[in-house]
Amino acid sequence: MSASTPPNDATPRTLAAAGLPRRVRKALEQALSLVSVELDDSLGTMLKEFEQELFRLADLARTPGVESNYMQTLRTLRMNRADLIPRFMLELEAGVAAIRTAQPPPEESEAANRVRFQNLSLVEDEVMDEGAVLREVATRQESRAALPLHLLGQRFGVLAGSPAFDAERIPLGPRALCRAMRDASQTLQVPYEARLLLYRIFDRQVMAGYSRVLERLDEAMDAAGVLPGLTFVPVRARATAQGGQETGGKPGAGTTGDGRTARTANAGSGDGGGSSGGGGGGTSPPRDGHANDRRAAATPASTRAPPGQPRPHTAWMGESWDDPDGEDEQASLAMLQQLMAGRHALIGKLRPHQPTGPRQELSTRDVFQALGELQNRPSSPNTGSSLQDIKQTLLAQARQQRGQGAALSQKDNDTFELISMLYGQIEEEIRSDAPGAALIRRLQLPLLRVALQDRAFFVRGHHPARRLLNTVAESAAKWLDKDDYDPQMLLPLQQAVTHVVENYDGDDAVFDASNGKLETHLQEQVRKAELLERRHVEAARGKEKLEVAKLRATQTLDAIIGDQRLAKFVRALLNQAWADVLTLTLLRQGEGSDQWRTQVEATQRIVAACCNEDAPADPALTTHVAEALGQVGYHADEAGVIAQRLTSRIPDDEDDPASRTELAIKLKARARLGEDPAKARRPKLPPRTPEEQARYEQLRVMPFGTWIEFVINQQGDLVRRRLSWFSPVTDNALFVNQRGQRVGEHSIDSLARMVAAGQARIVTAERGRLVDRAWQAAVSALRSFAGRGDEPALLEPK
């Protein structure tokens, strides 16, 4: 999370000292003021929660020493907490003030940050984790606010008088906030573990809603006259090019050297405070992929997934829901009411009306209170009973109290039916014997009361009651394997459900409180899973580096041998024993090293010696080859024999067949460097069909972290696995489970064939959560009742 450029004495730290043009400084002051006001309350809440969390951890400590450490951290925090927010704001202002400071081109930054595998070394966990945690926080925000960040990058580029900024360089972007928090946290003088805790609370309290702040910031800069009316228009290729016009642009819109339209370039002239160009020209997509998921940025732009393709689901179970709900809530509720009316009309035709005695209609308030009494009873029908049983119990009690039959209003009756349909679909998605299944049934009455009071529960994906239901339901999901779920999460789930059952009486804050406590445990589980996943990814990258080294060693060996004729046995020794030496040298030292050049020269001398009968003996070469073979694990005797055969041409009549056969058997039994026996036994598959090729291309542009469901038996049972990483070189893909544990590898080729055959499917964002899937199934059933199955869905939360 280091800054793009190292600080120096010439870099201004305040806007007043930056020497910017008046209009530019005014626009930047307004932007900084807006962000400061928006973040002030959330930063204060973050510090309060941080203090409470430290006190809670001290209270739960099992040893006096641990408790003392937490209390000492708490005392240090209370002494220094007043410095955090001012320092944070100063760091933000310093980033804004340095907007026109010279920065290296993106190519140089990427070259500086590129991993050099030959220089890998072990590091302390805190060195890796602290930066990794903040990078993950910034990456999530960049993917959620891709469009506002792209537009802000254009606007800040105009203010800086430079090409458009990418997401990493935007002064008030997510990465700038994370850098400011890392620098500001040093003022607290708390230990490393406490800082990690602070960053997690910072993510939850400050960054969770920052995408909306970025939208307001973009609107404010638009109102201030910085590229007013700027929009994003995707570039689409035309069938035939038209002279003098840029593809995807409007007629007459010229371009500048950095690829922006003439309107953007004109707005950047003068002092950068406004726009002098007319028309409504849009901007082209970001060339470096920052508007896309950061984990997909390494994919070539020419192979990106089409914009219309469904967004894959990449969140861990229990991660915060920061994507916005659908905007037209009233239209969704109206459509829901129409579907229910259609269902009643169809049922009315199928079931003749049966006259009943006089019934008194219960008000929604009476129903709500009666359900509350059932909820508070120790022996309530809450657990193990269906909603129909609860309804009958409710009506029977009303009959006893009123002396005559009672009935629900049509609206309340619809609510019972909708909750019943939702629960029926959830039952299809969970394991009945899982501990979470009983907790779901305990939530029936509170959720029914929530829906009676607020029907937006059905169409608002971020409703706190719906979030809690989803978290509990996913703990019992059928796609979880036996090793996917942490049994330590059962107690927090039970506590969250019990808190709701015992305290809910119409205030949704009860659900918020339960979600808040539960998400703390879930985020800890997510952090552990991410750390474990990163270790598996690093191991997979190491295997990829080995495969690349093996491939390069083989190419070098083939190039040196060329058309020269070698004995079959000598060629086998070169391709196995000596190829391992070349691979290990390349892996450890790199292709530009002196050691690699030495081994290439030795290979040339070996081939020359084996092809030339008159070549003189070279004891130094023999010794060098024997020592090199010893480094890849050959015994000294074996290494000496192989070295003798590789450095001298032995005539066939002098060769001992018995010794040669013995050596061949030993080589065959010996495992080669980085050899994968399972991969070697894989049968060669036929060419891919067009459908399989399309799936193959789709998978190669999937962002890392995409969840994929695999069919594991003939009954159609599923298990969900996370595509953590794949290699474009070896085509191998790494999969982990919900806990970040490695569960296997597949080639992208075989995975594409499974997807095409229906044995695997990519989980999309709109179907990633269990409750959303269940609700979509319930809505589909309603449309079938109403004969409107082909209409567009308005009821599915976004």
PAVO-170590 format. One record per residue (C-alpha): x, y, z. Coordinates in steps of 0.5 Angstrom, whole numbers, plus 500, padded with zeros to 3 digits. Layout:
BEGIN
XYZ ...
END
This chain:
BEGIN
500500500 506505499 505511495 506512488 512516489 516517495 515523499 520529499 521536502 519539495 512536496 507540498 503538504 497543504 493546499 495553501 502551500 501548493 501554489 495551485 491556480 485559484 479555480 483549481 485550489 477552490 475545487 480541491 478545497 470543496 472536494 476535501 471539505 466534502 470528504 472530511 465532513 462525510 468521514 468525520 462521524 464514521 471515524 469517531 464511531 470507528 475509534 469508539 468501537 475500537 476502544 470497546 473491542 479492546 476492552 472486550 478482548 481484555 475481558 475475555 483474555 484467558 491469562 493475566 498477561 494477555 489481559 494486561 497487554 490489552 489494557 496497556 493498549 487501551 490506555 495508550 489508545 486513550 492517550 493518543 486517540 485525539 491525534 488520529 483524525 487530525 493526522 488522517 485529515 492532514 494526510 488526505 490534504 497532503 495527497 490532494 495538495 500534491 496533485 500536480 507533483 511529478 509522478 513516474 509513468 504507470 509503466 515505471 510504477 508497474 515495473 518497480 512493483 513487479 514481483 521478482 521471483 528470483 529474489 523471494 524471501 521469507 518475511 514476518 507476518 506483520 510485514 505482509 499482513 498489514 499491507 495486504 489487509 489494506 490492499 484488500 480493503 481498497 480493492 473491494 472499494 475500487 470494484 464496488 465504485 468502478 464508475 465513480 472512480 473512473 469519472 473522478 480520475 478524468 476530473 482529477 486529471 483535468 485539475 492536475 493538467 495531466 492524463 486521467 488518473 487511475 484508481 491508485 493515484 486518485 487523491 481521495 480514492 480508496 487507496 489514498 484513504 488506506 494510505 492515510 489510515 496507515 500513516 495516521 495509525 502510527 500516532 496511536 502507538 499501539 502494537 501490530 495486532 491492535 492496528 490490524 483490528 483497527 483496519 478491520 473496524 476502519 473497513 466496516 465503519 468508514 469504508 463500507 459506505 465510501 462508494 456513496 461518498 465517491 458518488 457525491 464527490 463526483 456530483 460536487 465536482 460536476 457542479 463546480 464546473 470540472 468537466 460538467 456533464 461527463 458520462 461514461 460511454 462504452 466504446 463499441 466496434 463498428 462493422 465498417 469504419 467511417 473516415 475521420 471519426 473515432 470508433 464509438 465516439 460522436 461525429 466531430 469529436 477529436 481525440 488527444 494523445 492520451 485517448 480522451 475526447 476533445 471535450 476532456 482535453 479542452 477542459 484541461 486547458 487553462 487552469 483546469 477549473 472548468 470546461 470550454 468544450 461543447 457537446 456531450 462526448 463521453 470518455 473511453 473506458 480506462 485503458 489499464 482496467 482499473 474500473 474492473 475488478 483489481 484481481 482481473 487487471 492482469 488479464 489482457 484487455 482484448 480478452 476481457 469478459 463482455 460488459 453484458 455478462 453477469 457479474 460473478 460472485 466473489 464475496 466470502 460467506 459473511 462479508 458485508 453487503 455494500 452493493 446498493 439495493 434496487 432503486 424502484 422499491 415501490 414498483 417492486 411492491 406493486 408488482 408483488 401485489 399483482 402477482 399475489 392477486 393473480 395467484 388468488 384468482 387462479 386458486 379461486 377458480 380451482 377451489 369453489 368458495 365455501 360459505 363460512 360463518 361470520 368472521 371478524 377481521 384482525 388488524 395488523 396491529 393485533 396480529 403483530 401483538 399476538 405473534 409477539 406473545 407467541 414469540 415470548 412463550 417458552 413453549 412457543 410453536 416457533 421451533 419445529 412448526 410450520 407457518 400454517 400451524 402458527 396461523 391456525 394457533 393465532 386464529 384459535 386464540 383470537 376465537 377464544 378471546 373474541 367469542 367468534 371466528 376470526 380471519 386475517 386481512 388479505 394483506 396479512 394473509 399474503 404476508 403469511 403465504 410469502 414467508 411460507 413460500 420463502 421458507 419452503 425454498 430455503 428448506 430446499 437449499 439447506 441441510 435439514 440435519 445441520 445445526 443452522 436449520 433449527 436456528 432458521 426455524 427459530 427466526 420464523 416468528 420474528 421475521 413474520 412480524 418484520 414482514 407484517 410491519 414492513 413489506 419492503 423486507 421482501 424486496 430490500 436485499 439489505 434489510 437487516 432481518 434479511 441479512 441475518 436470515 441469509 447468514 444463518 441459512 448459509 451456515 446450513 447450505 447444501 453447497 457446504 462440505 463437511 470441512 467448509 464450516 467452522 464449528 466455532 461459528 455455531 455459538 455466535 449464530 445461536 447468540 444472534 438468533 436468541 438476541 432477536 427472539 428475546 428482544 425484537 418487538 418492532 424495532 429493526 435495530 435489534 437485528 442490526 445489533 445481532 448482525 453487528 456482533 455476528 459480523 465481527 466473528 464472520 470477518 475474523 473468519 474471513 480474514 483467516 480464510 484470506 490469509 490461508 488462501 494467500 499462502 496457497 496462492 503463493 505456493 501455486 505461483 511457486 509451482 508455476 515458476 517451476 513449470 516456466 523454468 522447466 519449459 525454458 530449460 527444455 527449450 534451451 537444451 533443444 536449441 543447443 542440441 539442434 540437428 546434432 545426432 546423439 545416442 538415444 541413452 545420452 539424449 535421455 540423460 540430458 532430457 532428464 538429469 541435466 534438464 533438472 540441473 538447468 531448471 534448478 539453476 534458472 529457478 534459483 539464479 534467474 536467466 540473467 545470472 552468471 550461474 545460468 550462463 555457466 550452465 549453458 556453456 557446460 551444456 554446449 560442451 557436453 553436447 560437443 563432447 558426446 557428438 565428437 569421437 575425437 574430443 579430448 577428455 575434460 576432467 574439469 567438465 566431468 567434475 562440474 557435471 557431477 557436482 551440479 547433479 549432486 545439487 539436484 539430489 543425485 547420489 555421488 556414485 550415480 552423479 559420477 557415472 552420469 557425468 562420465 557418460 555425458 562428457 565423453 562419447 563411449 562407443 557402443 562396443 565398449 558400452 556395458 549393457 548391464 550397467 546402462 540398463 541398471 542406470 536406466 532403471 534407477 533414472 526411471 524410478 527417480 522422481 524428477 524435479 517438480 514432477 506431478 505423477 497425477 498430471 502425467 497420467 491424465 489422458 489427452 482430451 479431444 479438441 474443445 467443442 464451440 460451447 466448450 471453447 466459449 466457456 474456456 474463454 469466459 473462465 480465462 477472464 474470470 476475476 480471482 475469487 469467483 465461486 463455482 459450484 460443482 456437481 458431486 454425485 448423480 443426485 445433483 448435490 453441489 459443493 461450492 469452491 472458490 477459484 483463487 488463482 489460475 496460471 495463464 502459463 500452465 492453465 492450472 486453477 487453484 480452488 479453496 473452500 469457505 475456510 481458505 483451505 486448498 481443496 484441489 486443482 483443475 485445468 481451465 480446459 477441464 473446468 470449461 468442459 465441466 461447465 459446458 456439460 452442466 457439471 459445474 456452474 459459475 455463481 453470479 452475484 445476483 444468485 450468490 446469497 442463499 436467501 436471494 436464490 430462495 426468493 427468486 425461486 419463490 417469485 418464479 413460482 408466483 409468476 407461474 401461478 399468474 401466467 407471467 413467467 416470461 416477464 422481466 423480474 422487478 422483485 429480485 433485490 440487487 
END
